[in-house]
Amino acid sequence: MGRIADALAKAEAQGSLDWTARAPSSAAVMPWPTWSTPQDESPSIDEPAPFDAQTMREKLSTLSEEIAVSQSGNSLISEQYRALRTRLLSGNPRQEHRIHMVSSAVPRDGKSVTAVNLSFALAEIRHMRVLVVDGDLRQSTVAGLLNIDQQPGLTEYLRGDVSYEDIIRPTPLPNLFVVTAGRLRGRSATELLSSRTARTVFERFNREFNYTIVDTPPVSTVADVGIIGPMTSGVVFVVRMHHTPEPVARHAIKVLAANNVPVIGTLIVGDDDPTTGYGRRYEYYRDYANGSAV
C-alpha cells in the first residue's frame, strides 16, 4: 500500500484539507487517525435530527442496508461517516454552500455508498438542506440504494423532458433530497454534462442547498469527471485497499490535476488482507463506458 499512499499524499497537497481517512467496508472497520479542529474554525452545527417518527422509521427501513447512517444509528460504521462529515464542515468555517464530488479510480471502490452515507450524515444537521446527485449517468446506483425509481432524473432534465421541480425528489429525511441519474436512452452522457443547461443546474444546486454531494463515474473510466469536476468545490477520492490498482490510481490523480479538480481528501476503505488480489483487477474497467461493468 506504500506506493499508492505516496500517490494519494501528492493528491492531498492540491486541496484545502489535509487528511487521509479510513472508512469501513463489509470486510473490516478501520480506525480513523487522531484529528481535531482548531477552536476558532469549528463550525456551528445543531444536534442531529432525531429519527423517532414511526413514518420516518418505516421509510428508512426500505433503504439499502449499505446506508449505515440510516440503518445503524450510533454504530461505529455510521460514526465514521459522521467523522467524514465533521472534516468537511471544519474545512468550511464560513459555512459557504459547497458542491463536493465523490469519485474513485476504478469501479467497485465504494464511491456511491460513500456519497449516499455522507449525504445522510450531513442531513442529520437540522438547519442544512442537502442534495445527493447521481452524476454517474452510465452506471447509476443511487436510486437502487434509496429504493426509488430511476426516472425522472438528471438525464431527463438535461434533455429538456422534465422541469427542475420534477427531479428534486424527497428522501426519508425532510432536509435531504436526491436527483437520480435517469436514463440516457441513446444520448451521450458527455454531451449532456457539457451543456450550458448542466452548468446552470449545478449553479442552482449550489444556491439552493448547503451541501450538494455528487456521485460521479470512476476517474479512469470515462471523461465525465473532468466535466463535472470544475462545477464542484473538489473531490473526495475513494480508494479500496487490495482492489485499486496503483497505476490506475496514479493516472486518476493526474487526470484530476489536469482538470484543476482539487482533491480535498482521500478515503481509504477495505481490509488489510493481502490475499484479496490488490492491484490485479483490470479486466472490467475498460468495459465501463459500454455499460457492461458495475
Order of alpha helices (4+ residues) and beta strands (2+ residues): alpha-beta-alpha-alpha-alpha-beta-alpha-beta-alpha-alpha-alpha-beta-beta-alpha-alpha-beta-alpha-beta-alpha-beta
